[in-house]
Amino acid sequence: MKPDIHPEYHPAVFVDDESEVITRSTLTTKEKRVIDGVEHNVIRVDVSAFSHPFYTGRTKVLDTEGRVERFKKRYAKKG
């Protein structure tokens, strides 16, 4: 790596509603947390792979039959 062109990485913890991921990041925040004697930046996220419905299997099933029937009725060939 070339010196002086890359951003500095800092210890960080990404916090979701249900879980936390400890890693490094170029982001810095005012909120800090000490984990294992190391000060980490706390970065709060709304959705992560641990809470996203697609990855957790908690997807909502939509009743699309009514929509399909309305579409067919509206655009059906008359005659």
C-alpha positions as CSV (number, residue, x, y, z in Angstrom):
1,M,0.0,0.0,0.0
2,K,1.2,3.5,-0.7
3,P,1.8,5.6,2.4
4,D,-0.4,8.6,3.2
5,I,-3.2,7.9,0.7
6,H,-5.4,5.5,2.7
7,P,-7.9,6.6,5.3
8,E,-7.3,5.6,8.9
9,Y,-9.2,2.6,10.3
10,H,-10.6,2.8,13.8
11,P,-12.1,0.1,16.0
12,A,-15.9,0.2,15.6
13,V,-18.9,-1.6,16.8
14,F,-22.0,-1.6,14.6
15,V,-25.1,-1.8,16.8
16,D,-28.5,-3.1,15.5
17,D,-31.6,-3.5,17.6
18,E,-30.8,-7.1,18.2
19,S,-27.0,-7.6,17.7
20,E,-23.6,-6.0,17.6
21,V,-20.7,-6.5,15.1
22,I,-17.2,-5.6,16.3
23,T,-14.9,-4.6,13.4
24,R,-12.9,-1.7,12.0
25,S,-14.2,1.3,10.1
26,T,-13.2,4.7,8.7
27,L,-16.3,6.2,10.4
28,T,-15.9,8.0,13.7
29,T,-18.6,9.0,16.1
30,K,-18.9,10.9,19.4
31,E,-20.4,7.8,21.1
32,K,-17.7,5.5,22.3
33,R,-17.6,2.1,24.1
34,V,-14.7,0.2,25.7
35,I,-14.6,-3.4,24.7
36,D,-11.8,-5.6,26.0
37,G,-9.8,-2.5,27.0
38,V,-10.1,-0.9,23.5
39,E,-12.2,2.2,22.8
40,H,-14.6,1.6,19.9
41,N,-16.7,4.0,17.9
42,V,-20.4,3.1,18.3
43,I,-22.2,3.2,14.9
44,R,-26.0,2.6,15.1
45,V,-27.7,1.1,12.0
46,D,-31.3,0.5,11.3
47,V,-31.1,-2.8,9.5
48,S,-28.2,-5.3,9.2
49,A,-27.9,-8.9,8.0
50,F,-28.8,-10.1,11.5
51,S,-32.2,-8.3,11.5
52,H,-33.2,-7.9,7.8
53,P,-36.4,-9.9,7.1
54,F,-34.9,-11.5,3.9
55,Y,-31.9,-13.0,5.8
56,T,-33.8,-14.0,8.9
57,G,-36.8,-15.6,7.2
58,R,-39.3,-13.3,8.8
59,T,-40.7,-12.0,5.6
60,K,-44.3,-10.9,5.3
61,V,-46.5,-12.9,2.9
62,L,-48.7,-10.6,0.9
63,D,-52.0,-11.7,-0.5
64,T,-51.5,-10.9,-4.1
65,E,-54.4,-13.0,-5.5
66,G,-56.7,-10.1,-5.2
67,R,-54.3,-7.9,-7.2
68,V,-53.9,-10.4,-9.9
69,E,-57.6,-11.0,-10.3
70,R,-58.2,-7.2,-10.5
71,F,-55.5,-7.0,-13.2
72,K,-57.0,-9.8,-15.2
73,K,-60.5,-8.4,-14.9
74,R,-59.4,-4.9,-15.9
75,Y,-57.3,-5.9,-18.9
76,A,-59.2,-9.0,-20.1
77,K,-60.1,-9.1,-23.7
78,K,-63.7,-8.5,-24.3
79,G,-65.6,-10.2,-27.0
